[in-house]
Amino acid sequence: MTILVITGTGTEIGKTVTTAAVAATALAAGRTVAVLKAAQTGLRPDERGDADECARLAGPVTTAELARFPEPLAPATAARRAGLPPVRPHEIAEAAAKLATEHDLVLVEGAGGLLVRFDDEGGTLADAAGLLAAPVLVVASAGLGTLNVTELTARELRSRRLDLFGVVIGSWPDDPDLASRCNVTDLPEVAQAPLLGALPAGSGALAPADFRTAAPTWLASELGGTWEGGVFREGL
């Protein structure tokens, strides 16, 4: 795997921190890593974006950001309101492919969910993944409601004949409720794909050195880590 597309079942569910954890784990294994943020919204030009946050947490990764729009909206809407050119799926694919010629692993982080629109023609991260023929990692929330949106995302990926690499829980609570504990079993069933990790809530607030040390323990072997789903479930 040279390129991995990382999407979520919604916003604010730990997509960026998960991307950083995958990057940190790959770096620890001696791989060179690039993080591509397809479109950054809701930030001024002088503010640190998601790709910058990945580098802060993970370490020496190459970062790239194709466009930035100031309002915290879907990329297509934010671009239109700012009067700026949108990012199109072929541009995402071309940038990722170029980075892949120079790095062992390229992580392409989307904005929000899989079908969030990047342009007024309806181009999405799913379209970019299709152009790249790249596997897709889905970051999901832990609690009530996650099964529906995870299954919808998985069904859309399968309908497009895209490879759903697996699911990662982006923020595992310190004191999980009944729904969260049950979802550890149910998420891989509804997604028809393996659960490949769970990041503890607040992971992004760790000191970078601590984050890099812990990151492999949050991710399964498919992502280069040591996390084991069976052991995790037994501990609940």
C-alpha beads as a LAMMPS data file, in Angstrom:
LAMMPS data file: protein, C-alpha beads

236 atoms
235 bonds

1 atom types
1 bond types

-500.0 500.0 xlo xhi
-500.0 500.0 ylo yhi
-500.0 500.0 zlo zhi

Masses

1 110.0

Atoms # bond

1 1 1 0.000 0.000 0.000
2 1 1 1.488 3.287 -1.139
3 1 1 -1.560 5.559 -0.959
4 1 1 -4.247 5.389 1.722
5 1 1 -7.306 7.623 1.594
6 1 1 -8.677 8.536 5.020
7 1 1 -12.280 9.633 5.362
8 1 1 -14.750 9.842 8.206
9 1 1 -18.392 9.213 8.921
10 1 1 -18.738 12.900 9.825
11 1 1 -16.827 15.850 11.211
12 1 1 -14.909 16.170 14.482
13 1 1 -14.546 12.418 15.004
14 1 1 -10.764 12.142 15.076
15 1 1 -9.839 11.940 11.407
16 1 1 -6.777 14.161 11.679
17 1 1 -5.482 12.501 14.847
18 1 1 -5.987 9.092 13.246
19 1 1 -4.073 10.246 10.176
20 1 1 -1.276 11.412 12.483
21 1 1 -1.263 8.052 14.287
22 1 1 -0.972 6.136 11.011
23 1 1 1.831 8.485 9.950
24 1 1 3.674 8.132 13.268
25 1 1 3.436 4.348 13.116
26 1 1 4.793 4.284 9.568
27 1 1 7.634 6.637 10.502
28 1 1 8.553 4.418 13.438
29 1 1 8.868 1.536 10.975
30 1 1 11.330 3.534 8.891
31 1 1 8.944 4.533 6.101
32 1 1 8.835 7.957 4.474
33 1 1 5.413 9.566 4.741
34 1 1 3.490 12.406 3.103
35 1 1 0.185 13.814 4.327
36 1 1 -2.039 15.460 1.733
37 1 1 -4.984 17.551 2.915
38 1 1 -7.302 17.819 -0.043
39 1 1 -9.035 21.000 1.113
40 1 1 -8.745 22.882 4.387
41 1 1 -11.742 24.922 5.450
42 1 1 -12.426 27.206 8.377
43 1 1 -8.924 28.625 8.774
44 1 1 -7.084 31.782 7.809
45 1 1 -3.914 31.527 5.705
46 1 1 -1.729 32.101 8.781
47 1 1 -3.329 29.372 10.927
48 1 1 -2.052 25.822 11.289
49 1 1 -4.063 23.318 9.272
50 1 1 -4.767 19.609 9.659
51 1 1 -1.666 18.587 7.728
52 1 1 0.449 20.779 10.007
53 1 1 -1.154 19.131 13.047
54 1 1 -0.268 15.716 11.653
55 1 1 3.349 16.798 11.320
56 1 1 3.397 18.224 14.848
57 1 1 2.135 14.966 16.331
58 1 1 3.716 12.392 14.036
59 1 1 7.119 13.847 13.237
60 1 1 8.971 14.510 9.983
61 1 1 6.318 14.014 7.323
62 1 1 5.966 15.916 4.078
63 1 1 2.794 18.009 4.150
64 1 1 0.716 19.349 1.302
65 1 1 -2.533 21.286 1.190
66 1 1 -4.258 21.840 -2.134
67 1 1 -6.563 24.695 -1.130
68 1 1 -7.701 26.664 1.885
69 1 1 -11.017 28.403 2.362
70 1 1 -11.783 30.652 5.354
71 1 1 -15.308 29.569 6.259
72 1 1 -15.975 26.264 8.099
73 1 1 -18.190 24.793 5.388
74 1 1 -18.117 21.968 2.878
75 1 1 -15.251 22.640 0.436
76 1 1 -17.514 23.330 -2.559
77 1 1 -19.619 25.806 -0.572
78 1 1 -16.594 27.416 1.055
79 1 1 -14.859 27.851 -2.309
80 1 1 -17.956 29.351 -3.910
81 1 1 -18.522 31.822 -1.079
82 1 1 -14.853 32.844 -1.095
83 1 1 -14.839 33.313 -4.863
84 1 1 -11.951 30.875 -5.160
85 1 1 -11.415 27.915 -7.504
86 1 1 -12.561 24.625 -5.989
87 1 1 -10.441 21.521 -5.606
88 1 1 -11.378 18.818 -8.087
89 1 1 -10.954 15.053 -7.662
90 1 1 -8.422 14.764 -10.478
91 1 1 -6.252 17.391 -8.773
92 1 1 -6.315 15.398 -5.536
93 1 1 -5.412 12.235 -7.419
94 1 1 -2.605 13.909 -9.359
95 1 1 -1.087 15.428 -6.203
96 1 1 -1.242 12.115 -4.336
97 1 1 0.265 10.203 -7.241
98 1 1 3.153 12.665 -7.464
99 1 1 3.849 12.389 -3.727
100 1 1 3.770 8.594 -4.059
101 1 1 6.747 8.709 -6.415
102 1 1 8.817 10.242 -3.604
103 1 1 7.434 8.586 -0.438
104 1 1 6.720 5.100 0.845
105 1 1 3.267 6.098 2.092
106 1 1 0.896 8.920 1.159
107 1 1 -2.067 9.632 3.431
108 1 1 -4.862 11.593 1.761
109 1 1 -7.139 13.172 4.347
110 1 1 -10.564 14.288 3.211
111 1 1 -12.925 16.883 4.643
112 1 1 -15.845 15.570 6.659
113 1 1 -17.426 12.464 5.165
114 1 1 -16.918 10.474 1.999
115 1 1 -19.488 12.313 -0.130
116 1 1 -18.793 15.884 0.981
117 1 1 -18.612 17.891 -2.233
118 1 1 -15.386 19.512 -3.345
119 1 1 -16.786 21.269 -6.397
120 1 1 -20.131 22.306 -7.881
121 1 1 -20.084 19.313 -10.232
122 1 1 -20.411 17.003 -7.243
123 1 1 -16.832 15.732 -7.121
124 1 1 -15.982 13.945 -3.873
125 1 1 -13.180 12.188 -2.072
126 1 1 -14.704 8.926 -3.280
127 1 1 -14.080 10.069 -6.850
128 1 1 -10.448 10.826 -6.022
129 1 1 -10.036 7.398 -4.400
130 1 1 -11.464 5.824 -7.538
131 1 1 -9.022 7.666 -9.771
132 1 1 -6.178 6.494 -7.549
133 1 1 -7.524 2.946 -7.114
134 1 1 -6.496 3.462 -3.494
135 1 1 -7.894 1.754 -0.384
136 1 1 -10.032 3.831 1.978
137 1 1 -9.786 3.882 5.771
138 1 1 -12.966 5.017 7.527
139 1 1 -12.736 6.824 10.863
140 1 1 -15.908 6.355 12.908
141 1 1 -17.199 7.557 16.240
142 1 1 -17.655 5.140 19.125
143 1 1 -21.156 5.770 20.420
144 1 1 -24.821 5.660 19.559
145 1 1 -25.578 6.398 15.897
146 1 1 -22.254 5.285 14.491
147 1 1 -23.538 1.996 13.056
148 1 1 -25.895 3.663 10.589
149 1 1 -23.426 6.185 9.169
150 1 1 -20.628 3.630 9.055
151 1 1 -22.774 1.169 7.141
152 1 1 -23.918 3.879 4.719
153 1 1 -20.294 4.853 4.071
154 1 1 -19.282 1.221 3.578
155 1 1 -22.169 0.584 1.180
156 1 1 -21.219 3.625 -0.890
157 1 1 -17.633 2.426 -1.135
158 1 1 -18.746 -1.041 -2.242
159 1 1 -21.180 0.405 -4.774
160 1 1 -18.237 2.211 -6.350
161 1 1 -16.067 -0.931 -6.187
162 1 1 -13.630 0.812 -3.871
163 1 1 -11.571 -1.082 -1.315
164 1 1 -12.695 -0.423 2.261
165 1 1 -9.452 -1.109 4.076
166 1 1 -11.012 -1.023 7.527
167 1 1 -12.525 1.094 10.281
168 1 1 -10.798 2.935 13.126
169 1 1 -12.619 4.430 16.102
170 1 1 -11.308 7.972 16.192
171 1 1 -11.971 8.713 19.870
172 1 1 -12.521 5.922 22.370
173 1 1 -14.017 7.298 25.622
174 1 1 -12.359 6.794 28.988
175 1 1 -15.626 5.418 30.359
176 1 1 -17.428 3.791 27.405
177 1 1 -21.181 3.379 27.654
178 1 1 -23.145 0.293 26.646
179 1 1 -23.589 1.435 23.035
180 1 1 -19.870 2.062 22.590
181 1 1 -18.945 -1.327 24.029
182 1 1 -21.446 -3.106 21.777
183 1 1 -20.299 -1.139 18.738
184 1 1 -16.817 -2.638 18.977
185 1 1 -18.429 -5.927 17.931
186 1 1 -21.037 -4.473 15.587
187 1 1 -18.924 -1.987 13.593
188 1 1 -16.972 -4.602 11.613
189 1 1 -20.196 -6.459 10.929
190 1 1 -22.073 -3.489 9.471
191 1 1 -18.990 -2.282 7.579
192 1 1 -18.066 -5.789 6.385
193 1 1 -14.502 -4.739 7.067
194 1 1 -12.124 -5.174 10.010
195 1 1 -11.896 -2.869 12.987
196 1 1 -8.290 -1.718 12.814
197 1 1 -7.882 0.341 15.938
198 1 1 -9.242 2.686 18.553
199 1 1 -7.598 5.944 19.583
200 1 1 -8.085 6.998 23.210
201 1 1 -10.049 10.211 23.672
202 1 1 -7.697 13.148 24.010
203 1 1 -4.849 11.526 22.089
204 1 1 -4.289 14.695 20.115
205 1 1 -3.519 16.590 23.324
206 1 1 -0.553 14.362 24.176
207 1 1 2.967 15.700 23.900
208 1 1 4.329 14.730 20.474
209 1 1 6.940 12.366 21.925
210 1 1 4.266 10.542 23.929
211 1 1 1.938 10.451 20.928
212 1 1 4.598 8.861 18.724
213 1 1 5.423 6.234 21.329
214 1 1 1.792 5.277 21.886
215 1 1 0.462 5.488 18.313
216 1 1 1.389 1.913 17.264
217 1 1 -0.518 0.522 20.258
218 1 1 -3.725 2.108 18.956
219 1 1 -3.580 0.547 15.484
220 1 1 -3.779 -3.017 14.217
221 1 1 -1.018 -4.840 12.357
222 1 1 -2.581 -3.972 8.990
223 1 1 -1.639 -0.374 9.790
224 1 1 1.732 -1.330 11.216
225 1 1 0.676 -1.354 14.864
226 1 1 0.248 -3.838 17.703
227 1 1 -3.426 -3.273 18.669
228 1 1 -5.466 -6.474 18.794
229 1 1 -9.221 -6.275 18.441
230 1 1 -9.899 -9.495 20.323
231 1 1 -7.876 -8.396 23.342
232 1 1 -9.535 -4.969 23.229
233 1 1 -13.031 -6.486 23.273
234 1 1 -12.166 -8.809 26.130
235 1 1 -11.146 -5.839 28.223
236 1 1 -14.474 -4.069 27.911

Bonds

1 1 1 2
2 1 2 3
3 1 3 4
4 1 4 5
5 1 5 6
6 1 6 7
7 1 7 8
8 1 8 9
9 1 9 10
10 1 10 11
11 1 11 12
12 1 12 13
13 1 13 14
14 1 14 15
15 1 15 16
16 1 16 17
17 1 17 18
18 1 18 19
19 1 19 20
20 1 20 21
21 1 21 22
22 1 22 23
23 1 23 24
24 1 24 25
25 1 25 26
26 1 26 27
27 1 27 28
28 1 28 29
29 1 29 30
30 1 30 31
31 1 31 32
32 1 32 33
33 1 33 34
34 1 34 35
35 1 35 36
36 1 36 37
37 1 37 38
38 1 38 39
39 1 39 40
40 1 40 41
41 1 41 42
42 1 42 43
43 1 43 44
44 1 44 45
45 1 45 46
46 1 46 47
47 1 47 48
48 1 48 49
49 1 49 50
50 1 50 51
51 1 51 52
52 1 52 53
53 1 53 54
54 1 54 55
55 1 55 56
56 1 56 57
57 1 57 58
58 1 58 59
59 1 59 60
60 1 60 61
61 1 61 62
62 1 62 63
63 1 63 64
64 1 64 65
65 1 65 66
66 1 66 67
67 1 67 68
68 1 68 69
69 1 69 70
70 1 70 71
71 1 71 72
72 1 72 73
73 1 73 74
74 1 74 75
75 1 75 76
76 1 76 77
77 1 77 78
78 1 78 79
79 1 79 80
80 1 80 81
81 1 81 82
82 1 82 83
83 1 83 84
84 1 84 85
85 1 85 86
86 1 86 87
87 1 87 88
88 1 88 89
89 1 89 90
90 1 90 91
91 1 91 92
92 1 92 93
93 1 93 94
94 1 94 95
95 1 95 96
96 1 96 97
97 1 97 98
98 1 98 99
99 1 99 100
100 1 100 101
101 1 101 102
102 1 102 103
103 1 103 104
104 1 104 105
105 1 105 106
106 1 106 107
107 1 107 108
108 1 108 109
109 1 109 110
110 1 110 111
111 1 111 112
112 1 112 113
113 1 113 114
114 1 114 115
115 1 115 116
116 1 116 117
117 1 117 118
118 1 118 119
119 1 119 120
120 1 120 121
121 1 121 122
122 1 122 123
123 1 123 124
124 1 124 125
125 1 125 126
126 1 126 127
127 1 127 128
128 1 128 129
129 1 129 130
130 1 130 131
131 1 131 132
132 1 132 133
133 1 133 134
134 1 134 135
135 1 135 136
136 1 136 137
137 1 137 138
138 1 138 139
139 1 139 140
140 1 140 141
141 1 141 142
142 1 142 143
143 1 143 144
144 1 144 145
145 1 145 146
146 1 146 147
147 1 147 148
148 1 148 149
149 1 149 150
150 1 150 151
151 1 151 152
152 1 152 153
153 1 153 154
154 1 154 155
155 1 155 156
156 1 156 157
157 1 157 158
158 1 158 159
159 1 159 160
160 1 160 161
161 1 161 162
162 1 162 163
163 1 163 164
164 1 164 165
165 1 165 166
166 1 166 167
167 1 167 168
168 1 168 169
169 1 169 170
170 1 170 171
171 1 171 172
172 1 172 173
173 1 173 174
174 1 174 175
175 1 175 176
176 1 176 177
177 1 177 178
178 1 178 179
179 1 179 180
180 1 180 181
181 1 181 182
182 1 182 183
183 1 183 184
184 1 184 185
185 1 185 186
186 1 186 187
187 1 187 188
188 1 188 189
189 1 189 190
190 1 190 191
191 1 191 192
192 1 192 193
193 1 193 194
194 1 194 195
195 1 195 196
196 1 196 197
197 1 197 198
198 1 198 199
199 1 199 200
200 1 200 201
201 1 201 202
202 1 202 203
203 1 203 204
204 1 204 205
205 1 205 206
206 1 206 207
207 1 207 208
208 1 208 209
209 1 209 210
210 1 210 211
211 1 211 212
212 1 212 213
213 1 213 214
214 1 214 215
215 1 215 216
216 1 216 217
217 1 217 218
218 1 218 219
219 1 219 220
220 1 220 221
221 1 221 222
222 1 222 223
223 1 223 224
224 1 224 225
225 1 225 226
226 1 226 227
227 1 227 228
228 1 228 229
229 1 229 230
230 1 230 231
231 1 231 232
232 1 232 233
233 1 233 234
234 1 234 235
235 1 235 236
